[in-house]
Amino acid sequence: MKTARQLLEEKPGIVSIEPEASVFAALERMAEHDIGALVVLEGPALAGMLSERDYARKVILLGKSSRDIRVSEIMTRKVVCVGPDQTVDQCMALMTEKRCRHLPVLEGRQVIGVLSIGDLVKETISDQQFQIAQLESYIMT
């Protein structure tokens, strides 16, 4: 079973935004990278996460303007994180328990990447396909 660090080796770098940026700028960045959440960094430190869910619930439903509101006003501040040595299974279990779709990976206090539920599901399916192929090979011999 792969670790968070191993999965991050297969992904491009971190896409982040500053807390004082406009929500509109954050949405543009998400669209540009075709992602559903951004890490919010204050300097090198993790300040929070901003997701499409935050936008929908805290801007649209409240009738606010994404051009007038700052990321810091709607971001999720209590972010569930993992370490680089946690396994895919551990990450999946944590996402299920905490009902989140994105996990920043921290080494010490530095964000080294973000895993999405899609990353973990893709790896789980790949691992299962490998195990099935191994079992089929074993049965045929």
PyMOL commands that set and color helices and strands:
alter all, ss='L'
color gray80, all
select helices_A, chain A and resi 4-8+23-33+52-60+71-74+88-98+117-140
alter helices_A, ss='H'
color red, helices_A
select strands_A, chain A and resi 16-17+37-42+45-51+102-107+110-116
alter strands_A, ss='S'
color yellow, strands_A
deselect
rebuild
show_as cartoon
